Amino acid sequence: MRNIKRIVAATAAVATLVGLAACGSSSNDSSANKGDADKAELVFWGWDSGNSMKQIIANFEKANPGITVKFNNTGTAEKTSTALSNAIAAGNGAPDVVMLEDPTVTQFAVTDGLVDLSEFGADKLADDFAAGPWNKLQYNNKPYALPIDSGPEMFFYNKAVFDKAGVDGESIKTWDDYYEAAKKIRATGSYITNLAGTSGDYQPFTAQIWQAGAQPWKVDGEKITINMTKDAGMQRYIKFVQKLIDEDLVDTKTPNWSDDWNRELNDGTIASLTIGAWMPINLMTGAPDQAGNWRVAQLPQWEEGQQVSAEDGGSALAVVKLSKNQAAAYKFVEYMTHGDGAQEMADTGTFPSLKKILQSDSFTDPTTEGNKKTNDYFGGQNVNEVLAEAAQRPTEKFQYLPYNPYAQSTYGDEVSKAYTKEITLEQALTNYGKKLAEQGEQQGYTVTVK
């Protein structure tokens, strides 16, 4: 299968990164490349947003004196996946361990670039992780990576703006409640949220259709089925969002992560967000004038009484199939995600996916320095307590396409037209589905569009 895939051309920066790797071979036989679990020189590609990797690796090496880890900071997830694609295509220069965004794992699992970690017993760890991040890393019901962090979709809202509109944020339990609140908030001059349909909205989009039970695409080996508008969950989502657009209840001009977005969060024009649990620090830095006003609650449900969650973002560690040190590489992956390294990463700001951390008293202790700072911004609310509950809620299984980066960039090209009211959301998603099908066919898949 992998031989018929088109590989992204290397950039100069990526070529340099590949050249830094000290491992790799032309053999792609995983069973022949396990190596010595206690002795190896590993190369690890990833990014280091918490500036903690050097110390965590040093601690791993101290606990495993026969293994050394050379960390190449790739800077971004996109650069990492592009570099890995090129190294795999070349048959050498790949790392032993790679950090990937959760949705990208399937891309490399399908194309046979990663090791099935059930070979090392990782399939026995399912109950130790939150369901959301664990489910995203499965291909053919086997784990191809272990989750570093979690990003359960949350409902963040500005209590001051809600109070002005006469809306009790804690009373919003369903999406129908959300719709009624949106009307009251719009009457005050603010918007309940922003939706512009840009590529930056892709992750919240996938999280919200996931929670709605949608299956807009299904991957079965070399066969892909695209069902963007006839799927029951998609119909539910389309009908609801179209109503918000038609009634001017959402800000359709302001894209996520823009300067205008931060300004409107800071002045109260945008009154809430449905976004991942990693958002608190971004609100604290992007909307400092609203300190004390923001709150966090569980995501509204499609049916009253449900407790269904979904994931927005997240990263994971995988063992590359070209590695000649797979056993030692897995030992490092297990340490970082399931062992002592997982706690070290949580202590430096990573939102954990490991249940024992999420359920620990220290994670929700309001007296720790980090928690106190966050809780003060959120008006004294115990933020991690709410986030931890969300991370442990049930999630349905959800697949990503094996060309997820294309799906994200094309989403903005096609779906934004619905938010400028050039076409309906159903029409935009129909066009989007056609583009996804064309890309799949170009990459050698057999694609069916419903």
C-alpha positions in Angstrom: 0.0 0.0 0.0 2.7 2.5 1.0 4.4 2.2 -2.4 1.5 3.8 -4.2 1.3 6.8 -1.9 2.6 10.2 -3.0 5.2 11.5 -0.6 5.4 15.2 0.2 8.6 16.7 -1.3 11.3 17.6 1.1 12.1 21.2 2.0 15.7 22.2 2.8 14.9 22.4 6.5 13.3 19.0 6.5 16.3 17.5 4.6 18.6 18.9 7.2 16.5 17.4 9.9 16.6 14.0 8.3 20.3 14.2 7.9 20.7 14.6 11.7 19.2 11.2 12.4 21.8 8.6 13.3 19.7 5.5 12.7 17.5 3.9 10.0 18.0 1.1 7.5 16.5 0.0 4.2 14.9 -3.0 6.0 11.3 -2.5 6.9 11.0 -5.9 8.7 9.8 -5.0 12.2 10.5 -8.4 13.6 14.1 -8.2 12.6 14.6 -4.8 14.1 13.7 -5.2 17.8 17.3 -5.0 19.0 18.4 -5.0 22.6 15.8 -3.6 25.0 18.4 -2.5 27.5 21.2 -1.2 25.2 20.7 1.3 22.3 21.4 4.8 21.0 18.0 6.2 20.2 17.1 9.2 18.0 13.9 11.0 19.0 12.1 13.6 16.9 9.5 15.9 18.5 8.7 19.3 19.8 9.2 20.7 23.3 6.5 23.2 24.2 7.1 22.8 27.9 10.9 23.1 27.7 11.1 20.0 29.8 12.4 17.3 27.4 16.1 17.6 28.4 15.5 16.9 32.0 12.9 14.1 31.4 15.4 12.4 29.0 18.2 12.7 31.5 15.9 11.0 34.1 15.1 8.2 31.6 18.8 7.6 30.9 19.6 7.5 34.6 17.0 4.8 35.0 18.1 3.0 31.9 22.0 3.3 31.9 22.4 1.3 28.7 20.2 3.6 26.6 21.0 7.1 25.3 18.4 9.4 23.6 19.4 12.1 21.2 16.5 14.6 20.9 16.1 16.6 17.7 13.6 19.4 18.3 11.6 19.5 15.1 9.7 22.7 16.2 6.3 21.8 14.9 4.0 18.8 14.3 3.8 19.6 10.6 7.6 19.7 10.1 7.9 16.4 12.0 5.3 14.5 9.9 6.8 15.9 6.6 10.3 14.9 7.7 9.2 11.4 8.7 7.4 10.9 5.4 10.6 11.7 3.5 12.8 9.5 5.7 10.4 6.6 5.2 10.3 7.1 1.5 14.1 7.2 1.3 14.3 4.0 3.4 16.8 5.6 5.9 17.5 8.5 8.1 14.3 8.0 10.2 14.3 8.4 14.0 13.6 5.5 16.4 10.9 7.4 18.2 8.7 10.2 16.8 6.1 12.5 18.3 3.0 13.0 16.2 -0.3 14.8 16.5 -2.9 12.2 17.3 -4.8 12.5 13.9 -1.5 11.9 12.0 -0.8 8.5 13.6 -3.4 6.8 11.3 -1.7 8.3 8.3 1.6 6.5 9.1 -0.1 3.3 10.4 -2.0 2.9 7.2 1.2 3.3 5.1 3.1 0.8 7.2 5.5 3.4 8.7 5.0 2.6 12.4 5.3 -0.4 14.6 2.1 -2.1 15.9 2.8 -1.6 19.7 0.7 -4.6 20.6 4.0 -6.5 19.8 5.3 -5.1 23.1 2.1 -5.5 25.1 0.8 -2.0 24.6 -2.7 -3.3 23.8 -3.0 -4.3 27.5 -2.7 -0.7 28.5 -6.1 0.6 27.2 -7.8 0.9 30.5 -4.9 3.0 31.9 -5.6 5.8 29.5 -8.5 8.1 28.9 -10.7 6.7 26.2 -10.6 9.7 23.8 -6.8 9.9 23.1 -6.5 6.1 23.2 -9.2 5.6 20.6 -7.6 8.0 18.2 -4.4 6.0 18.0 -5.9 2.7 17.0 -5.7 1.2 13.5 -7.4 -2.2 12.8 -8.0 -2.2 16.6 -4.3 -2.1 17.4 -2.3 0.7 19.0 0.3 2.4 16.8 1.2 5.0 19.4 0.7 5.8 23.1 -0.9 9.2 24.1 1.2 11.9 25.7 -1.7 14.2 26.5 -5.4 14.6 26.2 -7.6 17.4 24.8 -11.2 16.7 25.8 -13.5 19.3 24.2 -14.8 21.7 26.9 -17.2 24.6 27.2 -15.4 27.8 28.3 -17.6 30.8 29.0 -17.3 34.4 30.1 -19.5 34.6 33.2 -19.6 38.4 33.2 -21.0 38.5 29.7 -23.4 35.6 30.4 -24.7 37.3 33.6 -25.3 40.5 31.6 -27.5 38.5 29.2 -29.3 36.7 32.0 -27.8 33.4 31.2 -26.6 30.9 33.8 -23.7 29.1 32.1 -23.9 26.1 34.5 -27.5 25.5 33.3 -26.4 24.9 29.7 -26.6 21.1 29.6 -27.7 20.5 26.0 -27.1 22.1 22.6 -30.8 23.3 22.7 -29.9 25.2 25.9 -26.9 26.6 24.1 -29.0 27.8 21.2 -31.4 29.6 23.6 -28.4 31.2 25.4 -27.0 32.3 22.0 -30.1 34.4 21.3 -29.9 36.2 24.7 -26.2 36.9 24.4 -26.6 38.2 20.8 -29.2 40.7 22.1 -26.5 42.3 24.3 -24.2 42.9 21.3 -21.9 40.0 21.9 -21.7 36.6 20.2 -21.8 33.3 22.1 -18.9 32.1 19.9 -17.1 32.5 16.6 -17.3 30.1 13.6 -15.5 31.1 10.4 -14.9 27.7 8.8 -11.2 28.3 8.4 -8.5 25.6 8.7 -7.9 26.7 12.3 -11.5 25.6 13.0 -10.9 22.1 11.7 -10.0 20.5 15.0 -13.1 21.9 16.9 -15.1 20.8 13.9 -13.9 17.2 14.1 -14.4 17.2 17.8 -18.0 18.5 17.5 -19.1 16.0 14.8 -17.3 13.3 16.8 -19.5 14.1 19.8 -22.6 14.1 17.6 -21.8 10.5 16.7 -20.9 11.3 13.1 -18.7 9.1 10.8 -18.0 11.4 7.9 -15.3 9.1 6.6 -14.4 5.5 7.1 -11.0 3.9 6.3 -10.9 0.2 5.7 -7.4 -0.7 4.4 -7.2 0.7 0.8 -10.9 1.6 0.8 -12.3 4.9 2.0 -16.0 5.9 2.2 -16.8 9.6 2.3 -20.2 10.5 3.8 -20.2 14.2 4.7 -23.9 15.0 4.6 -26.1 11.8 4.7 -24.6 10.4 7.9 -27.1 10.9 10.8 -24.5 12.6 13.0 -23.5 15.0 10.2 -27.1 15.8 9.5 -27.7 16.7 13.2 -24.6 18.9 13.2 -25.3 20.6 9.9 -28.9 21.5 10.9 -27.8 23.0 14.2 -24.9 25.1 12.9 -26.9 26.3 9.8 -29.5 27.7 12.3 -26.7 29.6 14.1 -25.5 31.1 10.9 -28.9 32.0 9.5 -29.9 33.8 12.7 -26.6 35.7 13.1 -25.9 34.0 16.5 -22.2 33.4 15.8 -19.4 35.6 14.7 -18.6 34.3 11.2 -15.9 36.9 10.4 -13.3 36.1 13.1 -11.1 33.0 12.7 -9.6 31.1 15.6 -6.0 32.1 16.6 -6.2 35.5 14.9 -5.3 38.8 16.5 -9.0 39.8 16.2 -10.0 36.6 18.0 -7.8 37.4 21.0 -9.0 41.0 21.0 -12.7 39.9 21.0 -12.1 37.3 23.8 -10.4 40.1 25.8 -13.2 42.6 25.3 -16.1 40.2 25.7 -17.4 40.3 22.1 -16.9 36.5 22.0 -18.5 35.1 25.1 -17.6 31.4 25.0 -15.6 28.7 23.2 -16.0 25.0 22.7 -12.4 23.9 22.5 -9.8 21.6 24.1 -8.9 21.3 27.7 -5.5 22.9 27.0 -7.1 26.3 26.5 -6.8 27.9 30.0 -3.2 29.1 29.5 -4.2 30.6 26.1 -7.1 32.5 27.7 -4.8 33.7 30.5 -2.3 35.2 28.0 -4.7 36.2 25.2 -7.6 37.7 27.3 -5.8 39.1 30.4 -8.5 41.8 30.9 -11.1 39.1 31.6 -9.2 37.6 34.6 -11.8 36.3 37.1 -14.6 36.2 34.6 -14.0 33.0 32.7 -15.4 29.6 33.7 -15.2 26.1 32.3 -18.0 23.5 32.1 -18.7 20.2 30.5 -19.6 20.2 26.8 -23.3 20.5 26.0 -25.0 17.2 25.0 -27.1 16.3 22.0 -29.5 14.3 24.3 -30.3 15.4 27.8 -28.6 13.2 30.4 -25.8 12.0 28.2 -22.1 12.4 29.1 -20.5 12.0 25.8 -17.1 13.7 25.2 -14.7 14.1 22.2 -11.1 15.1 21.7 -9.7 18.3 20.3 -6.0 18.0 19.7 -3.4 15.9 21.4 -0.1 14.3 20.7 1.5 10.8 21.0 4.7 8.9 20.7 5.3 6.1 18.2 8.1 3.7 17.3 9.2 4.0 13.6 9.3 0.7 11.7 12.7 1.5 10.1 14.2 1.6 13.6 16.7 -1.2 14.4 16.2 -0.5 18.1 12.4 -1.1 18.5 12.5 -2.8 21.9 14.5 0.0 23.5 12.5 2.6 21.6 9.3 1.2 23.1 10.8 1.2 26.5 11.3 5.0 26.1 7.8 5.5 24.7 6.3 3.6 27.7 8.4 5.7 30.1 7.3 8.9 28.6 3.6 8.1 28.3 2.8 5.5 31.0 5.8 5.6 33.3 7.5 8.2 35.4 8.0 10.5 32.4 4.2 11.0 32.2 4.1 12.5 35.6 7.1 14.7 34.8 5.3 16.0 31.7 2.1 16.7 33.6 4.1 18.6 36.2 5.4 20.9 33.5 2.0 21.7 32.1 1.0 18.9 29.7 -2.7 18.0 30.2 -2.4 14.2 31.0 -4.1 11.3 29.3 -3.1 8.7 32.0 -6.0 8.0 34.3 -3.9 7.6 37.5 -2.7 11.2 37.1 -6.1 12.6 36.2 -7.5 10.9 39.3 -4.7 11.9 41.6 -5.3 14.4 44.4 -2.2 16.4 43.3 -3.6 17.1 39.9 -6.7 18.8 41.3 -5.1 20.2 44.4 -6.1 23.9 44.4 -3.1 24.9 46.6 -0.3 24.1 44.1 1.3 27.2 42.5 0.2 26.3 38.9 -3.4 25.4 39.9 -3.8 28.5 42.1 -2.7 30.8 39.2 -5.2 29.2 36.8 -8.0 29.0 39.3 -7.6 32.7 40.2 -8.1 33.6 36.5 -11.2 31.4 36.5 -12.8 33.1 39.5 -11.7 30.6 42.1 -13.1 27.6 40.2 -11.1 24.3 40.5 -10.3 24.1 36.8 -8.4 20.8 36.7 -11.2 19.1 38.6 -13.7 19.9 35.8 -11.2 19.1 33.0 -10.3 15.7 34.6 -13.9 14.7 34.7 -14.3 15.5 31.0 -11.1 13.5 30.1 -12.6 10.4 31.7 -16.0 10.6 30.0 -16.9 8.0 27.4 -16.1 8.7 23.7 -17.1 6.9 20.6 -14.4 5.6 18.2 -13.6 8.2 15.5 -11.3 7.8 12.5 -9.2 10.4 10.8 -8.2 10.2 7.1 -4.8 8.9 6.3 -4.1 12.3 4.6 -5.3 14.4 7.6 -3.1 17.5 6.9 -4.8 17.8 3.5 -8.2 17.4 5.1 -7.4 20.3 7.4 -6.1 22.7 4.8 -8.9 22.0 2.4 -11.5 22.4 5.1 -10.8 26.1 5.2 -10.9 26.4 1.4 -14.3 24.8 1.1 -16.3 25.2 4.3 -15.6 28.9 4.9 -18.0 29.7 2.0 -20.9 28.6 4.2 -20.0 31.1 6.8 -19.8 33.9 4.3 -23.3 32.7 3.2 -22.2 32.1 -0.4 -23.6 28.6 -0.1 -25.2 26.5 2.6 -23.2 24.4 5.0 -24.6 21.3 3.5 -23.4 22.4 0.0 -20.0 23.4 1.4 -19.5 20.0 3.1 -20.7 18.2 -0.1 -17.9 20.1 -2.0 -15.5 19.3 0.8 -16.3 15.6 0.5 -15.6 15.7 -3.2 -12.2 17.2 -2.6 -11.4 14.6 0.0 -12.4 11.8 -2.4 -10.3 13.2 -5.2 -7.3 13.3 -2.9 -7.9 9.8 -1.8 -8.1 8.5 -5.4 -4.9 10.4 -6.3 -3.1 8.6 -3.4 -4.2 5.2 -4.6 -7.3 4.5 -2.5 -10.6 3.2 -3.7 -13.0 5.9 -2.7 -16.8 5.7 -2.4 -18.8 8.9 -1.9 -22.3 8.7 -0.4 
